[in-house]
Amino acid sequence: MAGLSAEQEAMVALFQRHVAAELAGDLDTTMATMTDDPHLHNVPSMVGGAGRDGVRAFYRNHLVGKFFPPDVKMTDVSRTVGVNQVVDELVISFTHTMVIDWLLPGVAPTGKPVEMAVAVIVGFKDGKISHEHIYWDQASVLVQIGLLNPANLPVCGAEGARRVLNPKLPPRKM
């Protein structure tokens, strides 16, 4: 990773290990990447956990190994690496074929395709992940699965995420 310090490279590598463990369903490895007092906050759905026990319970019950349906595709858009945090911007696409509690708590699978732009802010302390703050446009997701009618509202569907990937796509008409 050209231009990064050894410490920054270590943060990126640790976060990549953390995400790989989440996707693989490996709770122990996921937690081993984190400090003794981490927190996780999914901002739009306001779910997550605080403290080691709270984060572990959230991961065990709602995320690790239950992250996304099998057809998930993650497209990296950008990464910013600071002194003690990494910010990843990505577009995630999948078909809503399973319960995804962290994203849509209480919503049964709709079978509909979803494309969402996501920003993940990952903090580090003493060589481990101290927190994750995850942001996405929940209105866009709700439009795509049919739970929010975009008529007369300043919201969009998949086109918002598509425009992140291709800024030459036309903006909304004003």
C-alpha positions in Angstrom: 0.0 0.0 0.0 2.0 2.8 -1.4 2.3 6.0 0.7 1.1 4.5 4.0 3.1 4.1 7.2 3.6 0.7 8.7 1.0 1.6 11.4 -1.5 2.6 8.7 -0.8 -0.6 6.7 -1.4 -2.6 9.9 -4.7 -0.9 10.6 -5.9 -1.7 7.0 -4.7 -5.3 7.3 -6.5 -5.7 10.7 -9.7 -4.3 9.3 -9.6 -6.6 6.3 -9.0 -9.6 8.6 -12.0 -8.4 10.7 -14.4 -8.2 7.8 -13.2 -11.5 6.3 -13.9 -13.2 9.7 -17.4 -11.6 9.8 -18.2 -12.9 6.4 -16.8 -16.3 7.2 -18.9 -16.6 10.3 -15.8 -16.7 12.6 -16.9 -14.9 15.8 -13.7 -15.6 17.7 -11.4 -14.1 15.1 -13.8 -11.2 14.6 -13.6 -10.4 18.3 -9.9 -10.9 18.5 -9.4 -7.9 16.2 -11.1 -5.6 18.7 -10.2 -3.8 21.9 -11.5 -4.9 25.3 -14.2 -2.1 25.2 -15.3 -1.7 21.6 -18.6 -0.4 20.2 -20.4 -0.9 17.0 -23.2 1.5 15.8 -25.2 1.0 12.6 -26.5 4.6 12.5 -29.6 4.3 10.2 -31.0 1.2 12.0 -29.6 2.2 15.4 -28.5 -1.3 16.2 -25.1 -2.6 17.4 -23.4 -3.1 20.7 -21.3 -1.5 23.4 -18.6 -3.1 25.4 -17.1 -6.5 24.6 -20.1 -8.5 25.7 -22.6 -6.2 23.9 -20.6 -6.3 20.6 -20.0 -10.0 20.9 -23.7 -10.7 21.5 -24.7 -8.4 18.5 -22.2 -10.1 16.2 -23.3 -13.6 17.4 -27.0 -13.0 17.1 -27.3 -10.6 14.2 -24.1 -10.3 12.0 -21.3 -12.8 12.0 -22.2 -15.5 9.5 -25.5 -13.7 8.9 -24.0 -10.6 7.2 -25.7 -10.9 3.7 -27.4 -13.3 1.3 -25.1 -15.5 -0.8 -25.3 -13.2 -3.9 -23.8 -10.2 -2.1 -21.3 -8.1 -4.1 -19.1 -5.5 -2.4 -17.5 -2.9 -4.6 -14.8 -0.7 -3.1 -15.2 3.0 -4.0 -12.6 4.7 -1.7 -10.5 4.3 1.4 -9.1 7.1 3.6 -6.5 6.1 6.1 -5.7 8.5 9.0 -3.6 8.2 12.1 -6.1 6.2 14.1 -9.0 5.4 11.8 -9.9 4.0 8.4 -12.9 5.2 6.4 -14.2 2.9 3.7 -16.7 3.9 1.1 -18.3 1.0 -0.8 -21.4 -0.1 -2.7 -23.1 -3.3 -1.6 -25.6 -5.1 -3.8 -27.6 -8.2 -2.9 -31.0 -9.8 -3.2 -33.0 -9.5 0.0 -33.6 -13.2 0.4 -33.0 -13.6 4.1 -33.5 -11.6 7.3 -30.8 -9.0 7.7 -31.4 -7.8 11.3 -28.5 -5.2 11.3 -29.8 -3.5 8.2 -33.6 -4.1 8.3 -34.6 -5.1 11.8 -38.0 -6.9 11.8 -38.3 -6.9 8.0 -39.0 -10.3 6.4 -37.2 -11.1 3.1 -38.8 -9.4 0.1 -36.8 -11.1 -2.7 -36.0 -7.7 -4.1 -32.6 -6.5 -5.3 -30.8 -3.8 -3.3 -27.9 -1.6 -4.1 -26.6 0.7 -1.3 -23.8 3.1 -0.8 -22.1 2.5 2.6 -19.5 4.4 4.6 -17.7 2.6 7.4 -15.6 4.5 9.9 -13.3 2.2 11.9 -11.4 3.5 14.9 -8.2 2.0 16.3 -6.6 2.0 19.7 -3.5 0.2 20.8 -3.4 -1.8 17.5 -7.0 -3.1 17.7 -10.4 -1.9 16.4 -12.1 0.3 19.0 -15.2 1.0 17.1 -17.2 0.9 13.9 -19.7 3.5 12.8 -21.6 2.4 9.7 -23.8 4.7 7.6 -26.1 4.2 4.6 -29.2 5.7 3.1 -32.0 3.7 4.8 -34.7 5.5 2.7 -33.0 4.3 -0.5 -33.0 0.7 0.9 -36.7 1.0 1.9 -37.6 2.3 -1.5 -35.9 -0.7 -3.2 -37.6 -3.3 -1.1 -41.0 -1.7 -1.5 -41.6 -0.3 2.0 -41.3 3.3 1.1 -43.1 5.0 -1.8 -40.7 7.7 -3.2 -43.5 9.7 -4.8 -43.3 13.3 -3.6 -40.3 12.6 -1.4 -36.7 13.7 -1.8 -35.5 10.1 -1.8 -34.1 7.7 -4.4 -33.6 4.0 -4.9 -30.6 2.1 -6.4 -29.8 5.0 -8.6 -28.1 6.8 -5.6 -25.6 3.9 -5.2 -25.2 3.6 -8.9 -24.2 7.3 -9.2 -21.5 6.7 -6.5 -20.0 4.1 -8.8 -20.5 6.3 -11.9 -20.6 10.0 -11.2 -21.4 10.7 -14.9 -24.9 9.3 -14.4 -27.4 12.2 -14.5 -28.5 13.8 -11.2 -32.1 14.2 -10.1 -34.0 16.8 -12.0 -34.7 19.8 -9.8 
